[in-house]
Amino acid sequence: MNSQTERLTLEGAAGAIEALRDAATVAEGAAPRGVAVIAHPHPLFGGTMDNKVVQTLARAFVGSGWTAVRFNFRGVGATAGTHDDGRGELDDLLAVVRQVAPQGPLALAGFSFGAFVTSHALERLWAERQADIQRAVLVGTAASRFTVAPVPPEAHLRTLVVHGEVDDTVPLSAVMDWARPQILPVTVVPGGGHFFHGQLPLLKNLVTRHLQSEP
């Protein structure tokens, strides 16, 4: 953590949710562009809010003027509960959104298992029109392992999907099979693996460019 990071304890259906809030980088007197909630990879395979891809996403949002909130899913770190195959984790994510971004512009982002959970949060919140969702970022989306929700057609221009060309955890072909029926573009990182080793600066730049573009 740095001096601009605040540790939070939020409330979820399973109990306490551990979270970190990184302050937006904005000009003095200016307000943040909104709040970004970022979900981490699979809890049973070492995924936490301190994952390097998750931290890279947070840095991209912070540098683009967004407050970034990372959190641990149930059963991870100081978050209460046990792993629930995505069902309870969706409840966790929605609980975080309700508490850290009850109103105003919202961005949703996730990596791997976190992208799967984020896709369902995006679908739910968009259908309920309960949030002003400005941006969504799905990285290494776990389409070969879980049923990823489709992106609402109206949200396509606000959504960035990034995948590594040689991802051996989630094959690129699985993400293309998910994206193809939606005609949803996928940004492919040449030579990129699941964790984007050696390519995190490129990932950050891709996300930053998306955040700074007009929807």
KEKE-3310 file (N, C-alpha, C; in steps of 0.2 Angstrom, whole numbers, plus 5000, padded with zeros to 4 digits):
npx = (5004:5002:5003:4991:4982:4969:4963:4949:4934:4921:4903:4896:4886:4891:4898:4911:4920:4936:4945:4953:4956:4961:4966:4961:4971:4970:4969:4972:4958:4950:4937:4936:4934:4925:4921:4930:4927:4936:4939:4947:4957:4954:4950:4954:4965:4975:4972:4970:4967:4979:4985:4995:4990:4978:4982:4989:4978:4971:4980:4980:4967:4967:4977:4970:4961:4951:4944:4950:4944:4949:4945:4944:4937:4925:4932:4945:4960:4956:4942:4926:4918:4916:4922:4912:4909:4907:4894:4891:4901:4898:4888:4896:4903:4893:4889:4900:4900:4888:4891:4903:4901:4888:4881:4883:4896:4902:4914:4918:4928:4938:4949:4952:4944:4939:4935:4924:4915:4913:4907:4894:4890:4890:4880:4869:4868:4866:4854:4845:4847:4853:4864:4876:4885:4900:4912:4919:4930:4937:4949:4958:4948:4938:4932:4933:4931:4920:4903:4902:4894:4885:4890:4880:4872:4872:4882:4894:4903:4908:4916:4931:4939:4952:4965:4977:4987:4993:4988:4988:4980:4967:4961:4963:4954:4942:4938:4935:4925:4915:4914:4911:4897:4891:4897:4907:4921:4938:4953:4969:4984:4999:5008:5006:5003:4993:4995:5001:5015:5029:5023:5014:5016:5011:4998:4993:4994:4985:4973:4972:4971:4958:4951:4952:4946:4932:4916)
npy = (4994:5012:5029:5034:5024:5016:5006:4996:4989:4981:4976:4960:4947:4936:4940:4950:4960:4962:4976:4987:5004:5014:5031:5042:5050:5066:5083:5096:5100:5095:5083:5065:5054:5044:5028:5014:4996:4982:4965:4950:4936:4917:4911:4899:4896:4904:4917:4934:4951:4957:4953:4954:4958:4963:4974:4981:4985:4993:5003:5008:5014:5023:5032:5037:5045:5039:5033:5018:5002:4988:4971:4957:4941:4931:4921:4923:4930:4942:4942:4936:4920:4906:4899:4900:4896:4906:4911:4916:4925:4934:4940:4946:4956:4964:4969:4976:4986:4993:4999:5006:5014:5020:5029:5039:5039:5023:5010:4994:4980:4965:4951:4936:4923:4933:4941:4934:4934:4948:4950:4945:4954:4966:4962:4961:4974:4982:4978:4981:4994:5001:5007:5019:5014:5017:5011:4995:4982:4968:4955:4942:4933:4920:4910:4897:4890:4894:4899:4913:4929:4937:4953:4967:4974:4988:4991:4988:4997:5003:4993:4984:4970:4960:4949:4936:4930:4917:4911:4899:4895:4899:4896:4907:4904:4900:4912:4919:4911:4914:4928:4929:4927:4938:4948:4955:4964:4958:4962:4957:4952:4950:4935:4935:4928:4920:4928:4939:4940:4951:4959:4968:4982:4985:4980:4989:5001:4999:4998:5010:5018:5015:5019:5033:5036:5041:5035)
npz = (5000:4997:5002:4997:4998:5006:5019:5020:5028:5023:5022:5019:5012:5018:5028:5035:5022:5015:5009:4998:4995:4982:4980:4967:4954:4952:4947:4958:4968:4959:4955:4957:4942:4944:4952:4952:4953:4956:4952:4958:4953:4953:4969:4974:4968:4973:4970:4974:4980:4979:4968:4953:4941:4944:4952:4942:4934:4944:4945:4932:4932:4943:4938:4928:4933:4941:4956:4964:4969:4976:4981:4992:4988:4996:5009:5007:5013:5025:5022:5026:5026:5014:4998:4984:4971:4962:4964:4977:4976:4967:4974:4984:4976:4971:4984:4987:4977:4981:4993:4991:4979:4979:4971:4956:4943:4938:4936:4931:4933:4930:4932:4925:4934:4941:4931:4925:4936:4936:4924:4926:4936:4928:4919:4928:4934:4924:4918:4928:4929:4939:4941:4936:4924:4917:4911:4907:4910:4905:4908:4903:4903:4910:4901:4897:4908:4915:4914:4906:4907:4894:4886:4888:4874:4872:4880:4874:4867:4878:4884:4887:4882:4885:4880:4881:4868:4869:4880:4892:4902:4900:4885:4871:4860:4867:4873:4861:4856:4865:4863:4849:4845:4850:4843:4849:4851:4854:4861:4857:4865:4858:4860:4873:4889:4902:4914:4909:4910:4910:4901:4908:4908:4895:4896:4905:4898:4887:4894:4900:4888:4884:4895:4893:4881:4871:4875)
capx = (5000:5005:4999:4985:4978:4965:4960:4942:4931:4914:4899:4894:4881:4894:4901:4916:4924:4942:4945:4958:4953:4966:4964:4962:4976:4967:4971:4970:4952:4945:4934:4937:4929:4920:4923:4931:4928:4940:4938:4953:4957:4951:4952:4956:4972:4980:4969:4969:4966:4985:4987:4999:4986:4973:4986:4990:4971:4970:4985:4977:4961:4969:4980:4965:4956:4946:4945:4950:4943:4950:4943:4945:4931:4924:4936:4952:4962:4951:4935:4923:4914:4920:4922:4905:4909:4904:4887:4892:4906:4894:4885:4901:4905:4887:4889:4905:4897:4882:4894:4908:4898:4880:4878:4888:4899:4905:4917:4918:4934:4940:4954:4951:4938:4936:4931:4918:4910:4911:4902:4887:4888:4888:4873:4863:4867:4864:4847:4842:4848:4854:4871:4879:4891:4904:4917:4920:4937:4938:4955:4959:4941:4938:4927:4933:4930:4914:4898:4903:4888:4886:4890:4874:4874:4873:4888:4900:4908:4911:4919:4937:4941:4959:4967:4984:4987:4996:4986:4987:4975:4960:4963:4960:4948:4936:4935:4932:4918:4910:4913:4909:4890:4890:4901:4911:4929:4943:4960:4973:4991:5003:5013:5004:5001:4987:4997:5004:5022:5033:5018:5010:5015:5007:4991:4991:4993:4978:4967:4972:4969:4951:4948:4953:4943:4925:4912)
capy = (5000:5018:5034:5035:5018:5016:4999:4996:4983:4982:4971:4956:4942:4931:4944:4956:4960:4966:4979:4993:5009:5019:5037:5044:5055:5071:5090:5099:5103:5091:5077:5059:5053:5039:5023:5007:4990:4977:4958:4946:4929:4912:4911:4892:4895:4909:4924:4939:4958:4959:4950:4959:4960:4967:4980:4985:4988:4998:5009:5012:5017:5028:5036:5040:5049:5035:5030:5011:4998:4981:4968:4950:4937:4927:4915:4925:4936:4944:4942:4930:4915:4901:4899:4898:4895:4912:4914:4921:4930:4939:4944:4950:4961:4969:4972:4981:4992:4996:5003:5011:5018:5020:5033:5042:5035:5017:5006:4987:4977:4959:4947:4928:4921:4940:4944:4930:4937:4955:4950:4944:4960:4970:4961:4962:4981:4985:4976:4984:5001:5003:5011:5023:5011:5020:5007:4989:4980:4960:4953:4935:4931:4913:4908:4890:4887:4896:4902:4921:4932:4941:4960:4970:4977:4995:4992:4986:5002:5005:4987:4982:4963:4959:4942:4934:4926:4910:4910:4892:4894:4900:4897:4912:4901:4900:4919:4921:4908:4918:4935:4929:4928:4945:4953:4959:4964:4956:4964:4951:4954:4945:4932:4936:4923:4922:4933:4944:4941:4955:4964:4972:4989:4986:4980:4996:5006:4997:5000:5018:5021:5013:5024:5040:5037:5043:5029)
capz = (5000:4998:5006:4994:4999:5012:5020:5021:5030:5021:5024:5013:5015:5022:5034:5033:5016:5016:5003:4998:4990:4980:4978:4960:4953:4949:4948:4965:4968:4954:4958:4953:4937:4947:4956:4949:4957:4953:4955:4957:4950:4957:4976:4976:4965:4975:4968:4979:4978:4978:4961:4950:4936:4948:4954:4936:4933:4948:4943:4926:4934:4947:4933:4923:4937:4945:4963:4962:4975:4976:4987:4993:4989:5003:5011:5005:5017:5030:5021:5029:5021:5010:4991:4982:4964:4958:4966:4982:4974:4964:4980:4987:4971:4971:4990:4987:4973:4985:4998:4989:4974:4979:4966:4952:4938:4940:4932:4934:4930:4933:4929:4925:4938:4943:4925:4925:4941:4934:4918:4929:4939:4923:4916:4933:4936:4918:4917:4933:4928:4946:4942:4930:4922:4912:4909:4910:4908:4907:4906:4904:4905:4911:4897:4896:4914:4918:4910:4906:4905:4888:4888:4885:4867:4873:4884:4870:4866:4885:4887:4884:4883:4883:4881:4879:4862:4871:4887:4892:4907:4897:4878:4867:4857:4872:4873:4855:4855:4869:4860:4842:4844:4852:4839:4854:4849:4859:4860:4859:4866:4854:4864:4880:4893:4906:4919:4906:4912:4905:4897:4912:4906:4889:4898:4908:4893:4884:4899:4900:4882:4884:4900:4891:4875:4872:4874)
cpx = (5004:5001:4993:4980:4975:4962:4953:4939:4923:4910:4896:4889:4884:4898:4906:4919:4930:4943:4951:4955:4959:4964:4965:4967:4972:4970:4968:4963:4947:4943:4936:4932:4924:4924:4924:4931:4931:4940:4944:4952:4954:4954:4956:4963:4976:4978:4968:4969:4973:4989:4990:4995:4981:4976:4987:4983:4970:4974:4982:4971:4963:4973:4976:4960:4951:4948:4945:4949:4944:4948:4944:4938:4931:4929:4944:4954:4958:4944:4932:4920:4919:4918:4915:4904:4906:4898:4888:4897:4903:4890:4890:4903:4899:4887:4894:4903:4892:4886:4899:4906:4891:4877:4884:4891:4903:4908:4918:4924:4936:4945:4952:4944:4935:4932:4924:4913:4908:4906:4895:4885:4886:4881:4868:4862:4864:4856:4843:4842:4849:4861:4873:4885:4894:4909:4917:4926:4937:4944:4956:4953:4940:4933:4927:4931:4923:4909:4898:4896:4889:4886:4884:4876:4876:4879:4895:4905:4911:4915:4925:4938:4948:4961:4973:4983:4989:4994:4984:4983:4968:4962:4959:4954:4942:4933:4932:4926:4913:4909:4910:4901:4887:4892:4904:4918:4933:4950:4965:4981:4995:5008:5011:5001:4995:4989:5001:5011:5026:5029:5013:5010:5011:5000:4989:4989:4986:4972:4966:4969:4961:4948:4947:4949:4936:4921:4907)
cpy = (5006:5023:5036:5029:5018:5009:5000:4989:4985:4976:4967:4951:4937:4934:4949:4955:4965:4969:4985:4998:5014:5025:5039:5050:5060:5078:5092:5102:5100:5085:5071:5058:5048:5034:5017:5002:4985:4970:4954:4939:4924:4911:4904:4891:4901:4916:4928:4946:4961:4956:4955:4962:4965:4974:4984:4988:4994:5004:5012:5016:5024:5034:5040:5044:5046:5033:5022:5007:4991:4977:4960:4946:4933:4921:4917:4931:4936:4944:4935:4926:4910:4901:4896:4897:4900:4915:4919:4926:4936:4944:4949:4956:4966:4972:4978:4987:4996:5001:5008:5016:5018:5024:5036:5037:5029:5013:4999:4984:4970:4955:4940:4927:4928:4943:4940:4933:4944:4955:4949:4950:4965:4969:4962:4970:4984:4984:4980:4992:5005:5007:5014:5020:5014:5016:5000:4986:4972:4958:4946:4931:4923:4909:4900:4886:4888:4899:4910:4924:4936:4949:4963:4974:4984:4996:4991:4991:5005:4999:4986:4975:4962:4952:4940:4929:4918:4909:4902:4890:4894:4901:4903:4910:4901:4907:4921:4917:4911:4925:4935:4930:4935:4950:4958:4959:4962:4959:4959:4954:4948:4942:4932:4929:4925:4928:4939:4946:4945:4960:4968:4979:4990:4985:4986:5001:5005:4999:5007:5021:5020:5018:5031:5041:5039:5036:5030)
cpz = (5000:5002:5004:4994:5006:5013:5022:5024:5028:5023:5018:5016:5019:5028:5031:5026:5016:5009:5004:4993:4989:4977:4971:4960:4949:4951:4955:4964:4963:4958:4954:4948:4939:4951:4952:4954:4953:4956:4953:4955:4955:4964:4978:4973:4967:4973:4974:4976:4977:4972:4957:4944:4939:4950:4948:4934:4937:4947:4937:4928:4938:4942:4929:4927:4941:4951:4962:4969:4973:4982:4987:4993:4995:5003:5009:5010:5023:5029:5023:5024:5018:5002:4989:4974:4959:4961:4971:4981:4971:4969:4983:4982:4972:4978:4990:4983:4977:4990:4996:4983:4974:4974:4962:4947:4941:4935:4935:4930:4934:4929:4930:4928:4939:4937:4924:4930:4939:4928:4921:4932:4934:4920:4921:4934:4930:4917:4922:4933:4935:4947:4935:4928:4916:4908:4912:4907:4910:4904:4908:4906:4905:4908:4896:4902:4918:4913:4911:4904:4898:4890:4885:4879:4868:4877:4880:4869:4873:4888:4883:4886:4880:4885:4878:4873:4864:4878:4887:4898:4904:4889:4875:4863:4861:4872:4867:4854:4859:4866:4853:4842:4846:4847:4843:4852:4855:4857:4862:4859:4863:4859:4871:4883:4898:4911:4916:4908:4907:4901:4901:4910:4900:4891:4901:4903:4889:4888:4899:4894:4882:4889:4897:4885:4877:4871:4868)
residu = (MET:ASN:SER:GLN:THR:GLU:ARG:LEU:THR:LEU:GLU:GLY:ALA:ALA:GLY:ALA:ILE:GLU:ALA:LEU:ARG:ASP:ALA:ALA:THR:VAL:ALA:GLU:GLY:ALA:ALA:PRO:ARG:GLY:VAL:ALA:VAL:ILE:ALA:HIS:PRO:HIS:PRO:LEU:PHE:GLY:GLY:THR:MET:ASP:ASN:LYS:VAL:VAL:GLN:THR:LEU:ALA:ARG:ALA:PHE:VAL:GLY:SER:GLY:TRP:THR:ALA:VAL:ARG:PHE:ASN:PHE:ARG:GLY:VAL:GLY:ALA:THR:ALA:GLY:THR:HIS:ASP:ASP:GLY:ARG:GLY:GLU:LEU:ASP:ASP:LEU:LEU:ALA:VAL:VAL:ARG:GLN:VAL:ALA:PRO:GLN:GLY:PRO:LEU:ALA:LEU:ALA:GLY:PHE:SER:PHE:GLY:ALA:PHE:VAL:THR:SER:HIS:ALA:LEU:GLU:ARG:LEU:TRP:ALA:GLU:ARG:GLN:ALA:ASP:ILE:GLN:ARG:ALA:VAL:LEU:VAL:GLY:THR:ALA:ALA:SER:ARG:PHE:THR:VAL:ALA:PRO:VAL:PRO:PRO:GLU:ALA:HIS:LEU:ARG:THR:LEU:VAL:VAL:HIS:GLY:GLU:VAL:ASP:ASP:THR:VAL:PRO:LEU:SER:ALA:VAL:MET:ASP:TRP:ALA:ARG:PRO:GLN:ILE:LEU:PRO:VAL:THR:VAL:VAL:PRO:GLY:GLY:GLY:HIS:PHE:PHE:HIS:GLY:GLN:LEU:PRO:LEU:LEU:LYS:ASN:LEU:VAL:THR:ARG:HIS:LEU:GLN:SER:GLU:PRO)
# end
